[in-house]
Amino acid sequence: MIADTELTAGELVTNAIRHGAGPVALRLIKHRLLTCEVSDAGRSFPRLCHTRSTDEYGRGILLVSRLSRSWGCRWTTDGKVVWAEQDLPGHDGKDLA
């Protein structure tokens, strides 16, 4: 799971630096799931691309979608937040009592 989280965070941060604008921030939230959020001031929405093995770019969000339970983007007053959720090891999805 740690390697998946590192790769997910790295891909989201790289996309924000490469395609976003302004300051980039990373936030990890551990609750029922592990949520990785990356914010930037850009207005472009990330797209899921299906690339060929010879393509140099375009696999970041595809990797994020395969490593995550779900992912998405939400707009903020200052730009956007791209997020990805991962299941926590040993957690069956039920509320902890």
Contacts in CASP RR format, 6 or more apart in sequence:
PFRMAT RR
TARGET T0000
AUTHOR 0000-0000-0000
METHOD contacts of the structure
MODEL  1
MIADTELTAGELVTNAIRHGAGPVALRLIKHRLLTCEVSDAGRSFPRLCH
TRSTDEYGRGILLVSRLSRSWGCRWTTDGKVVWAEQDLPGHDGKDLA
1 86 0 8 1.000
1 88 0 8 1.000
1 89 0 8 1.000
4 67 0 8 1.000
4 86 0 8 1.000
5 28 0 8 1.000
5 34 0 8 1.000
5 36 0 8 1.000
5 86 0 8 1.000
7 63 0 8 1.000
7 67 0 8 1.000
8 36 0 8 1.000
8 63 0 8 1.000
8 64 0 8 1.000
8 67 0 8 1.000
8 68 0 8 1.000
8 84 0 8 1.000
8 86 0 8 1.000
9 26 0 8 1.000
9 28 0 8 1.000
9 36 0 8 1.000
9 38 0 8 1.000
11 60 0 8 1.000
11 61 0 8 1.000
11 63 0 8 1.000
11 64 0 8 1.000
12 26 0 8 1.000
12 36 0 8 1.000
12 38 0 8 1.000
12 64 0 8 1.000
12 82 0 8 1.000
12 84 0 8 1.000
13 24 0 8 1.000
13 26 0 8 1.000
13 38 0 8 1.000
14 60 0 8 1.000
15 38 0 8 1.000
15 46 0 8 1.000
15 60 0 8 1.000
15 61 0 8 1.000
15 82 0 8 1.000
16 24 0 8 1.000
16 38 0 8 1.000
16 39 0 8 1.000
16 40 0 8 1.000
16 82 0 8 1.000
17 24 0 8 1.000
17 40 0 8 1.000
19 42 0 8 1.000
19 44 0 8 1.000
19 46 0 8 1.000
20 40 0 8 1.000
20 41 0 8 1.000
20 42 0 8 1.000
20 44 0 8 1.000
21 40 0 8 1.000
21 41 0 8 1.000
21 42 0 8 1.000
21 43 0 8 1.000
22 40 0 8 1.000
22 41 0 8 1.000
22 42 0 8 1.000
23 40 0 8 1.000
23 41 0 8 1.000
24 38 0 8 1.000
24 39 0 8 1.000
24 40 0 8 1.000
25 38 0 8 1.000
25 39 0 8 1.000
25 40 0 8 1.000
26 36 0 8 1.000
26 37 0 8 1.000
26 38 0 8 1.000
27 36 0 8 1.000
27 37 0 8 1.000
27 38 0 8 1.000
27 39 0 8 1.000
28 34 0 8 1.000
28 35 0 8 1.000
28 36 0 8 1.000
28 37 0 8 1.000
29 35 0 8 1.000
29 37 0 8 1.000
30 88 0 8 1.000
32 88 0 8 1.000
32 91 0 8 1.000
32 93 0 8 1.000
32 95 0 8 1.000
32 96 0 8 1.000
33 69 0 8 1.000
33 85 0 8 1.000
33 86 0 8 1.000
33 87 0 8 1.000
33 88 0 8 1.000
34 85 0 8 1.000
34 86 0 8 1.000
34 87 0 8 1.000
34 88 0 8 1.000
35 83 0 8 1.000
35 84 0 8 1.000
35 85 0 8 1.000
35 86 0 8 1.000
36 83 0 8 1.000
36 84 0 8 1.000
36 85 0 8 1.000
36 86 0 8 1.000
37 81 0 8 1.000
37 82 0 8 1.000
37 83 0 8 1.000
38 81 0 8 1.000
38 82 0 8 1.000
38 83 0 8 1.000
39 76 0 8 1.000
39 78 0 8 1.000
39 79 0 8 1.000
39 80 0 8 1.000
39 81 0 8 1.000
39 82 0 8 1.000
40 79 0 8 1.000
40 80 0 8 1.000
41 78 0 8 1.000
41 79 0 8 1.000
42 79 0 8 1.000
42 80 0 8 1.000
43 75 0 8 1.000
43 79 0 8 1.000
43 80 0 8 1.000
45 73 0 8 1.000
45 80 0 8 1.000
46 61 0 8 1.000
46 72 0 8 1.000
46 73 0 8 1.000
46 82 0 8 1.000
47 61 0 8 1.000
48 61 0 8 1.000
48 62 0 8 1.000
48 65 0 8 1.000
49 58 0 8 1.000
49 59 0 8 1.000
49 61 0 8 1.000
49 62 0 8 1.000
50 62 0 8 1.000
51 57 0 8 1.000
51 58 0 8 1.000
51 59 0 8 1.000
51 62 0 8 1.000
61 71 0 8 1.000
64 71 0 8 1.000
64 84 0 8 1.000
65 71 0 8 1.000
67 84 0 8 1.000
67 86 0 8 1.000
68 84 0 8 1.000
68 85 0 8 1.000
68 86 0 8 1.000
69 85 0 8 1.000
69 86 0 8 1.000
69 87 0 8 1.000
70 84 0 8 1.000
70 85 0 8 1.000
71 82 0 8 1.000
71 83 0 8 1.000
71 84 0 8 1.000
71 85 0 8 1.000
72 82 0 8 1.000
72 83 0 8 1.000
72 84 0 8 1.000
73 80 0 8 1.000
73 81 0 8 1.000
73 82 0 8 1.000
73 83 0 8 1.000
74 80 0 8 1.000
74 81 0 8 1.000
74 83 0 8 1.000
87 93 0 8 1.000
END
